[in-house]
Amino acid sequence: NRNTIVHLFEWKWNDIARECEEFLAPRGYAGVQVSPVAENIISEGRPWWERYQPISYKLITRSGNELEFASMVRRCNDVGIRIYVDVLLNHMSGDYVGVARGTGGSVAEPSIKSYPAVPYTAQDFHPSCEIYDWNDRFQVQNCELVGLRDLDQSTNYVRKELIEVLDHLITLGVAGFRVDAAKHMAADDLAYIFGRMRDLNTDHGFPRNARPFIYQEVIDHGHETVSRDEYTNLGAVTEFRFSEEIGKAFRGNNALKWLQSWGTAWGFLPSEQALTFVDNHDNQRDGGQELNYKSPKQYKMATAFHLAYPYGISQVMSSFGFDNRDQAPPQDAQEQIISPVFDKDGGCVNGWICEHRWRQIYNMVGFKNTVRGTGLTNWWDNGDNQIAFCRGSKGFVAFNNNMYNLSENLQTCLPA
């Protein structure tokens, strides 16, 4: 009866469990995307992207160990919050001189593609090459994305390992997966892997024969050789065009009046196939058209529109503050991730941003749940940057991105 996922980026498992119980369930959120769960390489300064460089499939990271992960999934499922894991099926860690160490104590030699804790050896990877032509399908799907050792998903052994990783997480009660770098894997290989995953675990309250919900990271701005459309029959796909266009509009670079036709008319995927967001953990760092927490007024307006307009499977970002692209999440002197601390209004104060706790955002999650199943009616605009619309007889919302007051008598469609 609801479908807003919040990405609690780099949060610890115990903190997520508590957040499910104390905040997310009461506020009407539906799910949590968690950071990668597999043991990762330890990088100097602990940048966030070290989480995207696995060296084994042990469930031990700076967010916690397997017992803590399993407990979190159980506690969140018990209050109706589903867990979606950001899974790394495309690659292992990047190049590294000598012996690399992981968050669970495992070692690897990435330079010779040796990952004994899995185990993987060189034969399990594509030969090393660099992606320099993003319109060359072979390079995009067989060469190394930013130097990350590229697994060969066409081999039986790699497929077996990856299916076991997914099955183990399903057994622990997760509801599905965000598939990182899906575009860098052949859709046929992913179809094989996804088709052989277990059904969801009925011990966690899922119905019989329920399948994991899959959403795949495919960055496609409309001129890519490897298209998002190759992946839509496997699951939902991240709609990065949504993020770019909503940013342009609420930054004032495109009039809000044009949003009346928002959705597929803008070249976006069909609503039920599109995982939509104002920003995600990658593009919030890129300094493009996309909005992030650093422009709070526009960000709240864009998020409100995202949650009010009937399009897409919505995801809300929950960030930590950063001044440079590689910055580590909030951590102590021992490089342990610290738990968020809340002020009297429930906002986060110690380096965590927690957009999902901003009043304007969590109230719009409630709005979205309340108007579920209604259409959009009574669109009004001033020919520029003031708009308003109804959602059936359940909701009404108005936006003003002009520099002057909105003064108009409008039909709210709400019962008197």
BAFINU-885738 format. One record per atom (N, C-alpha, C): x, y, z. Coordinates in steps of 0.001 Angstrom, whole numbers, padded with zeros to 6 digits, always signed. Layout:
<recs>
XYZ
...
</recs>
This chain:
<recs>
+000813-001220+000000
+000000+000000+000000
+000843+001265+000000
+002135+001139-000274
+002992+002326-000346
+004301+001921-001015
+005071+002896-001512
+006271+002473-002258
+007399+003492-002254
+007627+004183-001139
+008771+005095-001096
+009934+004433-000361
+011048+004295-001069
+012269+003708-000499
+013186+004853-000082
+013778+004760+001092
+014779+005755+001493
+016157+005093+001442
+017124+005806+000883
+018496+005295+000835
+019252+005823+002055
+019403+004969+003060
+020161+005354+004263
+021639+005061+003990
+022227+005970+003235
+023573+005806+002688
+024618+005744+003801
+025328+004625+003865
+026440+004406+004812
+025995+004267+006277
+024693+004140+006521
+024248+003925+007900
+024664+002538+008386
+024786+002402+009699
+025074+001108+010321
+023784+000317+010492
+023922-001009+010482
+022738-001882+010528
+021913-001638+011796
+022550-001529+012933
+021793-001326+014181
+021027-000007+014157
+021621+001019+013556
+020956+002320+013468
+019760+002256+012510
+019908+001471+011434
+018792+001320+010490
+017628+000594+011158
+017937-000450+011918
+016875-001199+012610
+016062-000267+013506
+016777+000562+014255
+016107+001505+015158
+015290+002527+014352
+015853+002976+013238
+015155+003969+012408
+013876+003383+011810
+013921+002112+011402
+012711+001450+010891
+011605+001504+011941
+011966+001153+013165
+010964+001041+014233
+010462+002400+014710
+011386+003343+014868
+011031+004591+015546
+010598+005703+014602
+011028+005640+013337
+010723+006757+012436
+010106+006323+011109
+010719+005392+010415
+010278+005091+009049
+008886+004478+009018
+008627+003486+009879
+007304+002855+009882
+006208+003847+010270
+006372+004595+011366
+005321+005548+011720
+005088+006620+010660
+006110+006980+009889
+005980+008056+008905
+005545+007567+007528
+005369+006264+007361
+004831+005768+006098
+005834+005448+005015
+007112+005406+005354
+008088+004915+004372
+007840+003427+004127
+008303+002919+002993
+008021+001531+002629
+009256+000637+002668
+010427+001216+002404
+011626+000384+002319
+012879+001194+002542
+013980+000475+002692
+015303+001093+002858
+016257+000457+001859
+016964+001288+001113
+018132+000789+000376
+019328+000944+001285
+020045-000163+001484
+021227-000127+002348
+022487-000143+001487
+023576+000325+002066
+024859+000316+001361
+025331-001124+001155
+026296-001332+000243
+026765-002692-000028
+027155-003446+001243
+026813-004731+001255
+026946-005541+002476
+028193-006425+002471
+028819-006591+001305
+029950-007520+001205
+031241-006873+001698
+032088-007708+002289
+033394-007233+002763
+034108-006453+001661
+034574-005254+002007
+035228-004411+001003
+036673-004093+001382
+037392-003616+000395
+038785-003220+000563
+038865-002023+001526
+039931-001934+002294
+040156-000771+003165
+041015+000226+002394
+040444+001395+002129
+041163+002429+001371
+041577+003566+002294
+042708+004176+001962
+043247+005299+002728
+042204+006397+002913
+041943+006800+004163
+040989+007867+004443
+039537+007415+004467
+039288+006184+004088
+037962+005545+004098
+036911+006271+003255
+037212+006555+001973
+036214+007197+001109
+034965+006325+000984
+033820+006958+000717
+032565+006187+000616
+032654+005088-000442
+033420+005332-001515
+033433+004360-002621
+034198+003082-002323
+034867+003024-001168
+035510+001735-000847
+034450+000640-000678
+033223+001032-000322
+032142+000056-000157
+031791-000630-001481
+032176+000011-002592
+031873-000530-003917
+033036-001359-004473
+033981-001714-003583
+035133-002521-003994
+035229-003778-003133
+034402-004796-003445
+034391-006013-002619
+035668-006831-002788
+036051-007524-001711
+037135-008512-001864
+036704-009901-001402
+035504-009994-000801
+034903-011302-000521
+033407-011090-000414
+032675-012172-000160
+031229-012054+000015
+030815-012266+001469
+031776-012158+002389
+031420-012176+003808
+030620-010917+004130
+029607-011062+004960
+028772-009900+005289
+029385-009169+006477
+030496-008482+006197
+031146-007733+007264
+031766-006460+006699
+031175-005344+007104
+031585-004025+006608
+031609-003079+007803
+031881-001809+007516
+031825-000822+008606
+030398-000599+009106
+029392-001091+008357
+028007-000972+008838
+027658-002067+009842
+028479-003129+009905
+028201-004184+010870
+028485-005563+010301
+028235-006584+011137
+028515-007965+010731
+027220-008673+010320
+027336-009960+010007
+026176-010697+009500
+025054-010803+010531
+025396-011018+011778
+024362-011117+012821
+023594-009803+012944
+024327-008689+012902
+023677-007375+013002
+022822-007106+011767
+023315-007534+010604
+022543-007365+009375
+021246-008166+009439
+021363-009435+009839
+020183-010306+009909
+019168-009768+010901
+019650-009267+012022
+018763-008704+013043
+018039-007475+012505
+018758-006617+011779
+018146-005426+011186
+017038-005817+010214
+017315-006778+009333
+016306-007167+008343
+015053-007680+009046
+015246-008499+010064
+014113-009037+010829
+013323-007905+011492
+014016-007002+012165
+013330-005916+012882
+012600-004990+011912
+013209-004697+010767
+012545-003825+009794
+011332-004524+009173
+011496-005796+008775
+010352-006534+008235
+009205-006599+009235
+009537-006734+010520
+008495-006844+011550
+007625-005599+011647
+008152-004442+011212
+007336-003216+011232
+006954-002784+009809
+007077-003717+008857
+006605-003439+007503
+007538-002617+006642
+008798-002550+007014
+009788-001830+006189
+010677-002863+005501
+010715-002809+004172
+011472-003786+003384
+012915-003316+003172
+013814-004277+003081
+015245-003966+002893
+015674-004351+001480
+016295-003390+000801
+016838-003584-000547
+018349-003370-000488
+019095-004383-000926
+020559-004343-000817
+021172-003874-002127
+022109-002962-002028
+022895-002501-003174
+023945-003585-003450
+023728-004398-004498
+024609-005541-004743
+025576-005271-005895
+026785-005831-005737
+027887-005610-006675
+028159-006913-007414
+027512-007079-008564
+027657-008307-009351
+028636-008114-010508
+028997-006867-010795
+029812-006562-011975
+031302-006784-011757
+031764-006531-010531
+033214-006410-010350
+033635-006752-008920
+034942-006853-008746
+035545-006896-007419
+036271-005550-007226
+037341-005528-006459
+037984-004244-006153
+038788-003725-007344
+039236-002488-007228
+040113-001908-008242
+041543-002370-008045
+042418-001904-008915
+043830-002300-008831
+044420-001796-007515
+045417-002505-007048
+046003-002202-005744
+047379-002835-005744
+048372-002062-005332
+049741-002611-005330
+049918-003488-004098
+050289-004742-004327
+050548-005642-003193
+049274-006278-002664
+049295-006578-001370
+048188-007299-000741
+047184-006305-000156
+045947-006417-000599
+044876-005567-000071
+044205-006281+001093
+043766-005493+002085
+043052-006070+003227
+041621-005583+003240
+040749-006438+003768
+039331-006117+003776
+038793-005850+005163
+037541-005383+005211
+036890-005015+006461
+036610-006225+007352
+036723-007435+006777
+036520-008638+007584
+037801-009408+007811
+038945-008803+007441
+040233-009475+007648
+040717-010300+006477
+039916-010396+005406
+040359-011159+004234
+041436-010387+003483
+042223-011127+002697
+043258-010501+001872
+042993-010819+000408
+043549-009998-000460
+043428-010214-001899
+044619-009569-002583
+044901-010026-003799
+045922-009385-004640
+045259-008948-005938
+044630-007759-005915
+043884-007316-007097
+044735-007243-008365
+046036-006960-008229
+046877-006809-009427
+046944-008095-010239
+046788-009256-009565
+046778-010532-010310
+045393-011185-010260
+044381-010386-009858
+042986-010853-009821
+042832-012089-008932
+043477-012032-007801
+043409-013149-006849
+042593-012726-005630
+041449-013374-005455
+040543-013089-004329
+040250-014412-003614
+041202-014878-002805
+041091-016231-002243
+039905-016433-001315
+039351-015344-000747
+038238-015517+000197
+036932-015876-000508
+036886-015745-001872
+035640-016125-002566
+035588-017636-002833
+036542-018294-003542
+037729-017741-004222
+037462-017415-005695
+038128-016339-006165
+038201-016017-007592
+039677-015950-007987
+039956-016385-009224
+041290-016204-009806
+041115-015520-011163
+042218-015274-011842
+042190-014496-013084
+041198-015052-014111
+041011-016364-014120
+040129-016959-015135
+038656-016583-014949
+038319-016026-013810
+036925-015644-013528
+036604-014218-013970
+037602-013533-014529
+037450-012130-014920
+037641-011967-016415
+037099-010863-016941
+037423-010483-018314
+038867-009982-018339
+039571-010145-019468
+040917-009565-019571
+040857-008054-019337
+041884-007511-018689
+041870-006079-018357
+041926-005220-019603
+041034-004224-019648
+041062-003185-020678
+040315-001995-020106
+040475-000870-020736
+039921+000377-020219
+038724+000789-021068
+037710+001385-020435
+036581+001926-021210
+036954+003351-021630
+037176+003547-022919
+037416+004915-023378
+036380+005340-024416
+035610+004380-024958
+034525+004702-025880
+033221+004165-025294
+032414+005084-024744
+031187+004659-024051
+030098+004232-025012
+030351+004342-026308
+029397+003823-027292
+029860+002499-027889
+030884+001902-027299
+031362+000592-027737
+030856-000444-026732
+029871-001238-027150
+029252-002199-026242
+030284-003140-025616
+031226-003610-026412
+032226-004536-025866
+032979-003887-024711
+033430-002661-024913
+034187-001992-023836
+033323-001764-022605
+032094-001292-022807
+031224-000973-021671
+030950-002216-020834
+030817-003373-021490
+030399-004567-020746
+031523-005552-020437
+032699-005367-021017
+033782-006313-020767
+035051-005682-020205
+035187-004362-020368
+036374-003699-019818
+036101-003250-018384
+037086-002618-017765
+037014-002332-016334
+036489-000926-016067
+035315-000868-015451
+034719+000399-015036
+035627+001011-013971
+036136+002210-014230
+037104+002906-013357
+038116+001950-012716
+038620+001013-013513
+039694+000132-013047
+039261-001014-012149
+037936-001210-011972
+037456-002288-011100
+037534-003621-011845
+038079-004633-011187
+038274-005940-011813
+036939-006520-012257
+036801-006770-013564
+035502-007034-014175
+035206-008534-014262
+034224-008991-013480
+033855-010407-013459
+033229-010831-014785
+033450-012095-015143
+032869-012658-016364
+031610-013443-015985
+030445-012779-016095
+029179-013395-015670
+028673-014453-016649
+029417-014689-017734
+028981-015735-018665
+029498-017109-018245
+030393-017146-017248
+030939-018445-016832
+030072-019067-015738
+029983-020383-015754
+029135-021087-014794
+029563-020832-013361
+030880-020782-013139
+031365-020621-011764
+030991-019247-011199
+031205-018202-011983
+030869-016853-011506
+029356-016747-011288
+028584-017292-012209
+027128-017271-012044
+026718-017955-010744
+027307-019106-010487
+026973-019856-009270
+027290-019044-008024
+028459-018400-008013
+028844-017580-006856
+027855-016428-006641
+027493-015758-007726
+026617-014588-007604
+025202-014995-007179
+024717-016103-007708
+023392-016591-007300
+023413-016946-005816
+024513-017543-005347
+024618-017876-003919
+024601-016621-003045
+025267-015570-003505
+025272-014296-002764
+023840-013777-002610
+023096-013755-003717
+021726-013236-003690
+020826-014137-002844
+020972-015456-003016
+020146-016402-002258
+020369-016271-000757
+021615-016070-000363
+021920-015930+001060
+021200-014715+001640
+021218-013609+000896
+020543-012390+001364
+019022-012583+001404
+018489-013301+000413
+017044-013580+000400
+016668-014436+001614
+017499-015415+001934
+017246-016260+003107
+017195-015415+004374
+018030-014377+004436
+018055-013494+005608
+016866-012533+005634
+016054-012519+004560
+014814-011756+004606
+014763-010490+003781
+015775-010232+002940
+015706-009005+002145
+014595-009134+001099
+014100-007974+000634
+012971-007951-000304
+013419-007772-001747
+014682-007421-001946
+015152-007212-003306
+016494-006523-003349
+016840-006074-004554
+018198-005605-004800
+018244-004397-005725
+019111-003449-005389
+019569-002460-006363
+020816-003065-006987
+020830-003190-008293
+021955-003834-008963
+022888-002757-009500
+024013-002602-008828
+025005-001590-009197
+025599-001925-010570
+025840-000891-011370
+026558-001046-012649
+025929-002099-013558
+024595-002193-013549
+023917-003217-014359
+024233-003062-015846
+024369-001817-016283
+024658-001537-017696
+025977-002175-018150
+026859-002427-017182
+028175-002978-017508
+028175-004504-017545
+026976-005092-017452
+026815-006540-017571
+025798-006821-018670
+026021-007888-019431
+025080-008232-020504
+023738-008611-019889
+022654-008088-020478
+021314-008372-019960
+021035-009877-019938
+021559-010626-020903
+021341-012085-020926
+021954-012762-019712
+023125-012295-019303
+023767-012886-018116
+022955-012570-016863
+022468-011323-016764
+021654-010963-015599
+020352-011748-015593
+019763-011964-016773
+018517-012730-016850
+018728-014137-016291
+019871-014736-016619
+020182-016080-016113
+020272-016067-014585
+021016-015079-014062
+021243-015002-012613
+019936-014711-011871
+019187-013702-012334
+017944-013325-011651
+016928-014467-011708
+016896-015172-012849
+015904-016237-013021
+016117-017415-012095
+017327-017528-011537
+017640-018669-010669
+017728-018301-009191
+017389-017060-008865
+017325-016688-007447
+016163-017398-006779
+016291-017576-005471
+015191-018127-004685
+014016-017161-004649
+012838-017702-004299
+011709-016849-003954
+011986-016187-002612
+011253-015109-002325
+011426-014427-001040
+011039-015347+000112
+011611-015062+001273
+011494-015938+002437
+010144-015747+003142
+009307-016770+003095
+007970-016673+003710
+008059-016507+005226
+009179-016908+005828
+009348-016720+007276
+009423-015245+007656
+009629-014384+006654
+009695-012941+006916
+008416-012233+006491
+007356-013007+006289
+006060-012395+006001
+005768-012190+004525
+006653-012682+003646
+006382-012550+002214
+005429-013665+001769
+004553-013374+000815
+003666-014434+000307
+004459-015506-000436
+003873-016672-000588
+004510-017752-001365
+004768-017290-002795
+005859-017754-003362
+006217-017492-004771
+006488-016016-005074
+006683-015205-004026
+007007-013794-004274
+008451-013696-004757
+008673-012831-005738
+010004-012683-006314
+010667-011412-005791
+012006-011416-005699
+012717-010202-005274
+012414-009035-006218
+012253-007851-005642
+012122-006636-006446
+013520-006195-006859
+013695-005996-008150
+015014-005646-008693
+014945-004273-009343
+015894-003415-008997
+016049-002177-009771
+017516-002026-010120
+017738-001738-011405
+019069-001836-011990
+019623-000462-012308
+020866-000245-011932
+021515+001025-012244
+021957+001013-013707
+021205+001719-014534
+021560+001876-015945
+021515+003375-016232
+022682+003958-016435
+022741+005399-016736
+022594+005545-018245
+021453+006113-018651
+021149+006249-020078
+020486+007605-020277
+021235+008547-020825
+020685+009888-021053
+020106+010028-022452
+019949+008884-023150
+019231+008924-024423
+020098+008758-025648
+021419+008704-025454
+022286+008594-026638
+023312+007481-026415
+022941+006497-025586
+023898+005445-025240
+023656+004203-026120
+024725+003519-026475
+024600+002268-027236
+023942+001197-026384
+024370+001078-025122
+023725+000141-024210
+022557+000894-023575
+021336+000499-023954
+020144+001263-023587
+019455+000682-022356
+018778+001554-021610
+017974+001130-020453
+016919+000108-020869
+016452+000197-022140
+015357-000670-022587
+015756-002146-022634
+017064-002430-022663
+017511-003826-022664
+017266-004500-021309
+017025-003683-020274
+016966-004217-018912
+015564-004188-018301
+014604-003559-019014
+013299-003341-018383
+012502-004626-018201
+012791-005676-018994
+012045-006921-018771
+012634-007738-017623
+013745-007268-017042
+014366-007971-015899
+013926-007358-014568
+013504-006091-014607
+013148-005392-013374
+013047-003907-013665
+012882-003123-012630
+012850-001666-012796
+014259-001156-013109
+014327+000073-013593
+015609+000678-013979
+015674+002096-013402
+016841+002494-012945
+017026+003856-012436
+016810+004854-013568
+015918+005827-013356
+015614+006816-014410
+016383+008105-014136
+017632+008124-014611
+018488+009284-014350
+018003+010552-015056
+017238+010388-016136
+016727+011573-016843
+015754+012345-015943
+015009+011616-015118
+014083+012238-014155
+014859+013185-013240
+015956+012681-012708
+016783+013441-011770
+017307+014719-012413
+017768+014602-013638
+018329+015744-014364
+017250+016790-014659
+016088+016329-015140
+015043+017274-015561
+014359+017942-014367
+014163+017209-013275
+013510+017829-012116
+014461+018862-011499
+015768+018586-011585
+016759+019551-011119
+016730+020823-011945
+016690+020676-013270
+016629+021844-014155
+015411+022706-013825
+014264+022045-013648
+013017+022786-013431
+013071+023576-012125
+013444+022916-011036
+013381+023608-009745
+014599+024493-009487
+015632+024367-010308
+016728+025355-010267
+016326+026634-011006
+015203+026579-011729
+014749+027752-012472
+015215+027775-013913
+015788+026656-014383
+016284+026613-015763
+015255+026074-016748
+014076+025763-016250
+012974+025317-017096
+011698+025668-016337
+010705+026220-017005
+009496+026676-016303
+008698+025504-015751
+008168+025679-014551
+007391+024617-013915
+006134+024270-014706
+005610+025231-015484
+004372+024958-016236
+004528+023728-017143
+005740+023465-017601
+005954+022330-018516
+005802+020980-017812
+005796+020995-016473
+005717+019726-015728
+004336+019092-015817
+003373+019783-016424
+002036+019199-016551
+002085+017848-017271
+003012+017698-018220
+003105+016443-018996
+004191+015511-018467
+004630+015724-017226
+005730+014968-016605
+005535+013463-016760
+006617+012767-017046
+006535+011307-017170
+006999+010847-018534
+006282+009870-019104
+006750+009256-020357
+006841+010274-021504
+006021+011325-021458
+006089+012351-022519
+007443+013059-022527
+008173+012950-021437
+009508+013553-021353
+010604+012564-021787
+010162+011410-022290
+011145+010398-022688
+011553+009490-021543
+010804+009544-020434
+011112+008673-019300
+010505+007280-019534
+010998+006327-018776
+010450+004968-018796
+008995+004969-018306
+008213+003923-018662
+006884+003776-018067
+006970+003786-016541
+005939+004332-015915
+005964+004596-014470
+006359+003381-013645
+005805+002205-013981
+006049+001023-013142
+007440+000432-013359
+008168+000942-014366
+009529+000445-014628
+010601+001418-014152
+010181+002588-013662
+011138+003665-013382
+011355+003831-011883
+012611+003681-011465
+013001+003998-010086
+013456+005461-010130
+012729+006322-009429
+012920+007762-009601
+013460+008409-008334
+014255+009467-008520
+014891+010147-007383
+015279+011549-007823
+015298+012464-006865
+015791+013817-007143
+017314+013776-007275
+017951+013035-006364
+019396+012799-006472
+019698+011433-005889
+020860+010877-006253
+021318+009661-005596
+022754+009869-005123
+023326+008839-004512
+024635+009017-003859
+025732+009358-004861
+025543+008998-006120
+026543+009333-007135
+026338+010752-007659
+025156+011011-008220
+025024+012280-008944
+024914+013489-008020
+024664+013273-006727
+024656+014435-005823
+026063+015006-005664
+027063+014234-006057
+028464+014661-005944
+029019+015232-007240
+028212+015236-008298
+028766+015541-009623
+028677+016998-010046
+027908+017801-009296
+027845+019230-009617
+027164+019547-010928
+026213+018692-011371
+025482+018961-012612
+024181+019697-012331
+023161+019424-013153
+021848+020057-012984
+021120+019523-011748
+021507+018316-011310
+020765+017681-010233
+020847+018493-008941
+019747+018525-008219
+019719+019207-006922
+020217+018278-005833
+020759+018864-004753
+021048+018072-003561
+020748+018907-002319
+021081+018361-001156
+020729+018994+000126
+021330+020395+000285
+022321+020744-000537
+022981+022049-000384
+022120+023207-000905
+021033+022876-001630
+020054+023901-002055
+018720+023519-001426
+018582+023686-000104
+017474+023030+000606
+016084+023453+000158
+015885+024737-000151
+014527+025159-000529
+014100+024487-001834
+014955+024600-002854
+014629+023986-004147
+014542+022465-004024
+015408+021912-003193
+015428+020451-003016
+014111+019962-002414
+013622+020695-001405
+012347+020304-000783
+011201+020421-001781
+011221+021477-002592
+010162+021646-003598
+010217+020518-004632
+011402+020200-005112
+011534+019137-006115
+011091+017797-005536
+011477+017538-004289
+011079+016279-003648
+009566+016238-003442
+008984+017379-003066
+007525+017433-002890
+006823+017139-004210
+007326+017706-005300
+006722+017428-006608
+006884+015948-006960
+008073+015425-006726
+008359+014008-006984
+007329+013119-006278
+007031+013439-005016
+006141+012589-004220
+004662+012895-004459
+004364+014063-005037
+002963+014439-005268
+002460+014010-006643
+003360+013929-007624
+002944+013654-009004
+002913+012142-009225
+001857+011610-009852
+001734+010148-009972
+002635+009552-011061
+003920+009473-010755
+004849+008853-011709
+006025+008247-010954
+006339+006995-011269
+007581+006383-010802
+007486+005682-009462
+008518+004887-009189
+008716+004215-007899
+009718+005088-007159
+009265+005791-006134
+010077+006893-005627
+011095+006471-004578
+012255+007085-004687
+013328+006885-003719
+013761+008244-003179
+013919+008309-001865
+014361+009526-001184
+015799+009295-000726
+016650+010283-000941
+018053+010187-000538
+018207+010634+000916
+019053+009915+001658
+019432+010365+002997
+020957+010359+003055
+021524+011552+003053
+022960+011734+002817
+023737+011963+004102
+025056+011980+003947
+025906+012630+004945
+026532+013850+004282
+026902+014829+005078
+027457+016056+004528
+028826+015827+003901
+029092+016495+002791
+030408+016351+002158
+030861+017672+001564
+032165+017897+001617
+032783+019067+000988
+033601+018663-000225
+033963+017389-000312
+034637+016908-001513
+034069+015547-001890
+034231+015185-003148
+033550+014033-003735
+033858+012721-003006
+035065+012586-002501
+035505+011304-001943
+035295+011180-000439
+034764+012210+000176
+034736+012283+001647
+034120+011049+002294
+034715+010655+003410
+034220+009521+004193
+032925+009900+004899
+032097+008901+005238
+030944+009191+006095
+031418+009615+007481
+030536+010178+008308
+030945+010600+009651
+031586+009437+010415
+032801+009671+010917
+033543+008599+011583
+034350+009169+012737
+034757+008261+013633
+035552+008700+014786
+037045+008544+014490
+037864+008795+015496
+039320+008765+015303
+039820+007365+014945
+039046+006348+015302
+039422+004967+014959
+038844+004523+013611
+038289+005479+012880
+037672+005213+011569
+036458+004302+011665
+035776+004345+012814
+034489+003657+012937
+033382+004646+012546
+032415+004178+011755
+031280+005039+011414
+030515+005367+012702
+030133+006626+012848
+029391+007019+014052
+027884+007024+013767
+027104+006845+014820
+025645+006832+014690
+025118+008257+014577
+024012+008442+013839
+023432+009786+013779
+022920+010228+015141
+023033+011516+015410
+022507+012123+016633
+021413+013100+016205
+020286+013088+016926
+019134+013903+016538
+018944+015073+017498
+018491+016204+016956
+018145+017345+017817
+016685+017221+018273
+016198+018221+018980
+014859+018103+019574
+013754+018026+018513
+014043+018510+017305
+013059+018433+016226
+013206+017163+015392
+014168+016312+015753
+014357+015061+015026
+015337+015145+013875
+015935+016329+013659
+016932+016459+012590
+018285+015916+013036
+019142+015617+012085
+020468+015071+012408
+021484+016209+012529
+022419+016051+013444
+023303+017180+013764
+024797+016879+013667
+025183+015627+013507
+026620+015312+013642
+027249+014827+012338
+026961+015542+011257
+027574+015185+009969
+026629+014439+009048
+025567+013859+009623
+024537+013219+008814
+023510+014289+008426
+022990+014204+007196
+022021+015200+006723
+020585+014743+006986
+020314+013464+006705
+018988+012882+007025
+017840+013654+006385
+017911+013854+005075
+016817+014538+004373
+015474+013857+004643
+015492+012536+004856
+014229+011811+005075
+013545+012237+006370
+014280+012941+007248
+013707+013450+008499
+013312+014929+008389
+013524+015541+007219
+013066+016922+007039
+011541+016896+006985
+010899+017793+007739
+009442+017785+007876
+008732+017822+006516
+009230+018683+005611
+008567+018831+004318
+008640+017538+003515
+009682+016739+003757
+009847+015500+002989
+009036+014370+003601
+009133+014149+004913
+008361+013025+005468
+006866+013290+005405
+006454+014570+005479
+005026+014851+005330
+004542+014569+003910
+005402+014773+002920
+005005+014460+001543
+004971+012951+001290
+005747+012179+002044
+005605+010718+001965
+004198+010334+002435
+003738+010985+003514
+002374+010762+003988
+001336+011183+002952
+001589+012313+002294
+000700+012787+001224
+000610+011745+000116
+001763+011269-000318
+001796+010276-001408
+000988+009032-001039
+001126+008571+000204
+000381+007387+000634
-001126+007663+000658
-001495+008861+001100
-002919+009221+001212
-003594+009302-000152
-002889+009832-001168
-003521+010040-002489
-003321+008846-003416
-002738+007784-002913
-002466+006603-003730
-003735+006153-004471
-003598+005875-005755
-004728+005371-006531
-005577+006449-007191
-005284+007712-006910
-006047+008799-007547
-005271+009345-008741
-005992+009980-009654
-005347+010609-010803
-005009+012060-010525
-004392+012684-011503
-004076+014113-011397
-005178+014900-012093
-005758+015880-011370
-006815+016700-011955
-006564+018169-011644
-007334+019023-012344
-007350+020462-012076
-005961+021102-012050
-005158+020781-013063
-003854+021439-013163
-004067+022937-013385
-003331+023740-012652
-003331+025183-012875
-001884+025663-012942
-001603+026613-013832
-000311+027293-013765
-000496+028734-014215
+000477+029568-013910
+000400+030989-014269
+001167+031266-015561
+001426+030195-016336
+002195+030372-017564
+003688+030471-017313
+004092+030221-016052
+005510+030362-015713
+005877+029366-014610
+006214+029871-013425
+006758+029013-012368
+005859+028877-011144
+004564+029090-011333
+003591+028793-010275
+002649+027725-010808
+002519+026625-010059
+001661+025521-010503
+000872+024986-009309
-000225+024321-009608
-001009+023648-008574
-001798+022531-009236
-002118+021501-008474
-002970+020429-009004
-003588+019638-007854
-004639+018885-008221
-005317+018007-007273
-004928+016562-007548
-005006+015747-006514
-004963+014297-006670
-006327+013772-006230
-007233+013620-007226
-008603+013216-006952
-009223+014160-005937
-009968+013580-004982
-010534+014399-003902
-009744+014216-002620
-008494+013656-002759
-007696+013305-001576
-006600+014304-001255
-006125+015047-002258
-004974+015913-001995
-004906+017096-002960
-004281+018154-002497
-004066+019349-003317
-002679+019891-002969
-001956+020356-003979
-000615+020887-003724
-000353+022054-004667
+000389+023037-004179
+000744+024211-004994
+002230+024508-004821
+002854+024989-005887
+004283+025310-005888
+004481+026717-006433
+005401+027447-005823
+005737+028787-006308
+007252+028902-006433
+007726+028890-007664
+009162+029076-007902
+009432+030420-008575
+008418+031324-008530
+008648+032708-008951
+009146+033512-007749
+009653+034707-008034
+010173+035557-006961
+009088+036481-006402
+007829+036192-006701
+006729+037004-006165
+005642+036065-005641
+004744+036602-004832
+003733+035783-004178
+002759+035156-005174
+002257+033998-004821
+001190+033350-005581
-000128+033822-004954
-000914+034572-005716
-002176+035092-005196
-003271+034737-006192
-004023+033695-005886
-004968+033141-006859
-006024+032341-006107
-007271+032388-006559
-008301+031495-006018
-008260+030195-006802
-007970+029089-006105
-007817+027801-006795
-008784+026777-006222
-009209+025855-007101
-010091+024761-006696
-009233+023659-006080
-009464+023340-004818
-008616+022315-004170
-009147+020905-004363
-010393+020763-004841
-011010+019451-005052
-011273+018686-003757
-010947+019284-002623
-011092+018594-001338
-012507+018804-000811
-013059+017790-000114
-014399+017967+000445
-014439+019138+001432
-015553+019840+001415
-015679+021044+002267
-015618+020663+003742
</recs>
